[in-house]
């Protein structure tokens, strides 16, 4: 059981720590101190549900459905291009994200809906959590323990990111920092979208 737990923890950690749309979104909300803990919790819950679904059967179903994979792929491309364009526009604007955020904070509902979109409209989330984590977890001696380990890695990472970034916010909340972050997010979104289009 503990071996399966450890396997899930390590596999999930190796996938989740790589910079991605979820990480960038949690970081941005944490630097703004705008509902960052609920956002982190939502990301953890989504990961746990998707990993559980993958381990307990959805991975094989998705792998056999070309139409669903195609829809997921092109829907993800559209979303990533849209999100990247928004980030690029903010990076090029005179007013950076950090100062713009002070003008009017978004409601918790609006932020959580954005977090859901960033999480569920990104095809890489399904590739990582459902297909990769799921297919490996289905082969474990204790699949439930594997899911618990994978979800633990997600919880540790997102809450560390949320709390750590919020703690560093006084040093990081400068217009130049936000422009650089938005530029990085835009480049990353466009790069992922290009990979999906060519793949």
C-alpha positions as CSV (number, residue, x, y, z in Angstrom):
1,X,0.0,0.0,0.0
2,X,2.7,2.5,0.9
3,X,4.7,1.7,-2.2
4,X,1.6,2.6,-4.3
5,X,1.1,5.8,-2.3
6,X,4.8,6.8,-2.8
7,X,4.5,6.0,-6.5
8,X,1.5,8.2,-6.9
9,X,3.2,11.0,-4.9
10,X,6.3,10.9,-7.1
11,X,4.6,10.6,-10.4
12,X,2.2,13.4,-9.7
13,X,4.9,15.7,-8.3
14,X,7.1,15.2,-11.3
15,X,4.2,16.2,-13.6
16,X,2.7,19.0,-11.6
17,X,5.8,21.0,-10.7
18,X,6.5,21.7,-14.4
19,X,5.2,25.2,-15.2
20,X,1.7,25.0,-16.6
21,X,-1.5,27.0,-16.9
22,X,-2.7,26.0,-13.5
23,X,0.6,26.9,-11.8
24,X,0.7,30.3,-13.6
25,X,-2.9,31.0,-12.6
26,X,-2.4,30.1,-9.0
27,X,0.8,32.2,-8.9
28,X,-1.0,35.2,-10.4
29,X,-3.9,35.0,-7.9
30,X,-1.5,34.5,-5.0
31,X,0.6,37.5,-5.9
32,X,-2.7,39.5,-6.1
33,X,-3.8,38.0,-2.8
34,X,-7.1,37.5,-4.6
35,X,-8.9,34.3,-3.4
36,X,-5.7,32.3,-3.8
37,X,-6.5,29.7,-1.1
38,X,-9.9,28.8,-2.6
39,X,-8.2,28.6,-6.1
40,X,-5.5,26.3,-4.7
41,X,-8.2,24.1,-3.1
42,X,-10.2,24.0,-6.3
43,X,-7.1,22.9,-8.3
44,X,-6.4,20.2,-5.8
45,X,-10.0,18.9,-5.9
46,X,-10.0,18.9,-9.8
47,X,-6.7,17.0,-9.9
48,X,-8.0,14.5,-7.4
49,X,-11.2,13.9,-9.3
50,X,-9.5,13.6,-12.7
51,X,-6.7,11.3,-11.3
52,X,-9.3,9.1,-9.6
53,X,-11.3,8.9,-12.8
54,X,-8.2,8.0,-14.8
55,X,-7.1,5.3,-12.3
56,X,-10.5,3.7,-12.1
57,X,-11.3,3.5,-15.9
58,X,-11.6,6.7,-17.8
59,X,-8.0,6.5,-19.2
60,X,-8.8,3.5,-21.3
61,X,-12.2,5.0,-22.4
62,X,-10.5,8.2,-23.6
63,X,-7.7,6.4,-25.4
64,X,-10.3,4.5,-27.5
65,X,-12.4,7.5,-28.4
66,X,-10.7,9.5,-31.3
67,X,-13.6,12.0,-31.6
68,X,-13.4,12.9,-27.9
69,X,-9.7,13.3,-28.0
70,X,-10.0,15.5,-31.2
71,X,-12.6,17.7,-29.5
72,X,-10.5,18.0,-26.4
73,X,-7.4,18.9,-28.5
74,X,-8.9,21.7,-30.6
75,X,-11.0,23.1,-27.8
76,X,-7.8,23.4,-25.8
77,X,-6.0,25.1,-28.7
78,X,-8.8,27.8,-28.9
79,X,-8.7,28.3,-25.2
80,X,-4.9,28.5,-24.9
81,X,-4.7,31.0,-27.8
82,X,-7.4,33.2,-26.2
83,X,-5.8,33.1,-22.7
84,X,-2.4,33.7,-24.2
85,X,-3.6,36.7,-26.2
86,X,-5.2,38.2,-23.0
87,X,-1.9,37.8,-21.1
88,X,0.1,39.3,-24.0
89,X,-2.3,42.3,-24.1
90,X,-1.8,42.8,-20.3
91,X,2.0,42.5,-20.7
92,X,2.0,45.2,-23.3
93,X,-0.4,47.5,-21.5
94,X,0.8,50.6,-19.7
95,X,-0.9,49.4,-16.5
96,X,0.4,46.1,-15.3
97,X,-1.5,43.3,-13.7
98,X,-0.4,44.1,-10.2
99,X,-1.6,47.7,-10.3
100,X,-4.7,46.8,-12.4
101,X,-5.6,44.3,-9.7
102,X,-5.6,47.0,-7.1
103,X,-8.3,49.0,-8.9
104,X,-11.0,46.4,-8.4
105,X,-10.8,42.9,-7.2
106,X,-12.9,40.2,-8.8
107,X,-15.5,38.2,-6.9
108,X,-14.6,34.8,-5.5
109,X,-17.1,33.3,-7.9
110,X,-15.5,35.0,-11.0
111,X,-12.0,33.9,-9.9
112,X,-13.1,30.3,-9.2
113,X,-14.9,30.1,-12.6
114,X,-11.7,31.3,-14.3
115,X,-9.7,28.7,-12.3
116,X,-12.1,26.0,-13.5
117,X,-11.7,27.1,-17.1
118,X,-7.9,27.2,-16.8
119,X,-8.0,23.7,-15.3
120,X,-10.6,21.9,-17.3
121,X,-10.1,23.5,-20.7
122,X,-6.5,22.7,-20.9
123,X,-5.9,19.3,-22.7
124,X,-2.6,18.8,-20.9
125,X,-4.5,18.4,-17.6
126,X,-6.3,15.4,-19.0
127,X,-3.2,14.0,-20.6
128,X,-1.3,14.2,-17.3
129,X,-4.0,13.4,-14.7
130,X,-6.4,11.1,-16.6
131,X,-4.2,9.3,-19.2
132,X,-0.7,9.3,-17.7
133,X,-1.4,9.2,-13.9
134,X,-4.5,7.1,-14.6
135,X,-2.8,4.4,-16.7
136,X,0.1,4.1,-14.3
137,X,-2.3,4.0,-11.3
138,X,-4.5,1.3,-12.8
139,X,-1.5,-1.1,-12.7
140,X,-0.7,-0.5,-9.0
141,X,-1.3,-3.1,-6.3
142,X,-3.3,-0.6,-4.3
143,X,-4.9,1.9,-6.8
144,X,-6.7,3.8,-4.0
145,X,-3.4,4.4,-2.2
146,X,-1.8,5.6,-5.5
147,X,-4.6,8.1,-6.0
148,X,-4.1,9.3,-2.4
149,X,-0.4,9.8,-3.0
150,X,-1.0,11.6,-6.3
151,X,-3.6,13.9,-4.7
152,X,-1.2,14.6,-1.8
153,X,1.4,15.8,-4.2
154,X,-1.1,18.1,-5.8
155,X,-2.2,19.5,-2.4
156,X,1.4,20.1,-1.2
157,X,2.4,21.8,-4.4
158,X,-0.7,24.1,-4.9
159,X,-0.9,25.2,-1.3
160,X,2.9,25.8,-1.1
161,X,2.6,27.9,-4.3
162,X,-0.4,29.8,-3.0
163,X,1.0,30.5,0.4
164,X,4.6,31.1,-0.7
165,X,3.6,33.5,-3.5
166,X,1.3,35.4,-1.1
167,X,4.1,35.7,1.4
168,X,6.5,37.1,-1.3
169,X,3.8,39.4,-2.7
170,X,5.3,42.6,-1.2
171,X,8.6,42.0,-3.1
172,X,7.0,40.6,-6.2
173,X,4.1,43.0,-6.7
174,X,5.8,45.5,-9.0
175,X,4.5,46.4,-12.5
176,X,7.7,45.0,-14.1
177,X,7.2,41.7,-12.4
178,X,3.7,41.4,-13.6
179,X,4.6,42.3,-17.1
180,X,7.3,39.6,-17.1
181,X,4.9,37.1,-15.6
182,X,2.2,37.9,-18.2
183,X,4.7,37.7,-21.0
184,X,5.9,34.3,-19.7
185,X,2.3,33.1,-19.5
186,X,1.5,34.3,-23.0
187,X,4.6,32.6,-24.5
188,X,3.8,29.4,-22.6
189,X,0.2,29.3,-23.8
190,X,1.1,29.9,-27.4
191,X,3.8,27.3,-27.2
192,X,1.4,24.7,-25.8
193,X,-1.2,25.6,-28.4
194,X,1.4,25.2,-31.2
195,X,2.4,21.8,-29.8
196,X,-1.3,20.7,-29.8
197,X,-1.9,22.0,-33.4
198,X,1.2,20.1,-34.7
199,X,0.6,17.0,-32.6
